[in-house]
Amino acid sequence: MFYQRAADLILVLHVGFVLFVVGGLVLIVLGNLCHWRWVNRWWFRLAHLGAIAAVVVETWLGWVCPLTTLEQWLRARAGDASYSGSFIEHWLQQLLYYDAPPWVFLLIYSLFGLLVLGSWWLFPPTPRSSQK
């Protein structure tokens, strides 16, 4: 039961990471249009850029996401032969995992990474000295 719960927790964390990457860009654009100053704070912008950079680098290098690897290991330790476990597991996996050729992910993640970089040009972060 411990491994099942731990795998569900990793899955929730993984979905949260994806929501941060996708939702972060939405917040940056919307926040700048609505004049929300916090969306241009260095800590937020660097965390967001680092998150999508990690995804793009993993994809270009052909690495499997460490969160996916950890979740699968935990599910194997729990004795799960497939992803037919808990309610949380079932629905979050439907949201997070989908089948497509690897080049599709490479293209999508790379283009999204370029959008994030573009947001730095269009909506530059607030200089650290003026964030006080």
Residue pairs with C-beta under 8 A, 6 or more apart in sequence:
1 78
2 78
3 74
3 75
3 77
3 78
3 79
4 74
4 75
4 78
4 80
4 85
4 86
6 74
7 71
7 74
7 75
7 78
7 80
7 85
7 89
8 85
8 86
8 88
8 89
10 67
10 70
10 71
10 74
11 71
11 88
11 89
11 92
11 93
11 96
12 88
12 92
13 67
14 65
14 67
14 68
14 71
14 92
14 96
15 92
15 95
15 96
17 51
17 67
18 96
20 47
20 48
20 51
21 48
21 51
21 52
21 55
21 112
22 112
24 44
24 48
24 51
25 48
25 112
25 115
25 116
25 119
27 36
27 39
28 39
28 40
28 45
28 48
28 119
28 123
29 119
29 123
30 36
30 39
31 38
31 39
31 40
32 39
32 40
32 122
32 123
37 126
38 44
39 45
39 123
40 123
40 124
40 125
40 126
41 125
41 126
41 131
42 125
42 126
42 128
42 131
45 120
45 125
46 125
48 116
49 116
49 117
49 120
52 109
52 112
52 113
52 116
53 113
55 65
55 109
55 113
56 109
56 110
56 112
56 113
57 63
58 64
58 65
59 105
59 106
59 109
59 110
60 106
60 110
62 102
75 83
75 85
78 85
83 89
83 90
83 93
84 90
